[in-house]
Amino acid sequence: MATVSADVGAVRWFASAAGVAGASAMGRDATADARRDGDRRRRGRGQAGAVTWRAADRISRLAAGDGTPKDLRDAALVAVASDLCARVSEVAALRVRDVTAATDGSATVEVGQAKTGKSRTGYLRASTVRRLDAWRTAGDMDTGDVPLPVAC
């Protein structure tokens, strides 16, 4: 919408400079209609659509790259965020001690930085736990109080 407004403004300016009568009102109805139509189609300001598990798994595989600690970190964080349906701030606040492994290879996670300020329990699939374990091993992060370092 900003581009349309800028373009209409430029046309108005040139029309005004050329002495066209009514140049200051040119395009106002068009931009107002475009804003109204845009508001009807939008779900929210900048709101992204959902990512499927299949897409998240593919992104995670691509992120694993050459298997460097940073690549393993990226792959694990994508998988964790996807499984938990977590915000970036929630994933950034996780610590190693927040992850509790289950006997079937999956895990539970205590997410303490939810939007509401309340903690919640999330579940990680076995494939996500394997990615997390690979990263933890490569980064030597077995201490419980160590934060999962989002930035390296």
Secondary structure, DSSP 4 states (H G I P E B T S, - for coil): -HHHHHHHHHHHHHHHHTT-TTGGGTTHHHHHHHHHHHHHH-SSTTPPPP--HHHHHHHHHHHHTT--HHHHHHHHHHHHHHHHT--HHHHHT-BGGGEEE-TTS-EEEEE---TTS--EEEEE-HHHHHHHHHHHHHHT--STT-B--S--
